[in-house]
Amino acid sequence: MRLYDWKNKYLNQLILSKDNGFPKAITGIRRCGKSYLLKEIYKDYLIKSGINDDAILILELDDDKNRKICDSEINFLTNNK
């Protein structure tokens, strides 16, 4: 599968589930493009479709600086964004 096909396939799945009320999470092997898909491609789509950049929350739970964030704080952040 060419890179273009890969990006379109998963971007379309994200677009179809955009308004379902759930946070978006992508799983896969290391270095396969999960972060690129969400932080670059999908974020760019959201901004181009009229979503304000300030309304997009990117929370990397594997980052040490976010280690102390608990479920209740995540709920607060996502419900008040």
ABEGO torsion letter per residue (X at the ends): XBAAAAAAAAAAAAAAAAAAGBBBBBBEBBGAGAAAAAAAAAAAAAAAAGBBAAABBBBBAABAAAAABBAAAAAAAAAAX
